[in-house]
């Protein structure tokens, strides 16, 4: 997080708080990386997500698409 400075007017941010602010691009990368780790580490999570789409398991392409969508989840803030 960026600390001790207010968010510049020309910057997109994702989180603000006592510790400072976190740029939108960095937050998006963090969220995507966490989901990618979760999908690789927890087969149950992947199977549940696949089940909502009517599949038995997630294919690698499906995981990649979900990670991409996770990265885009806060684009509306921009």
Secondary structure, 3 states (H helix, E strand, C coil): CECCCCCCCCCCEEEEECCEEEEHHHHHHHHHHHHHHHHHHCHHHHHHHHHHCCCCCCCHHHHHHHHHHHHCCCHHHC
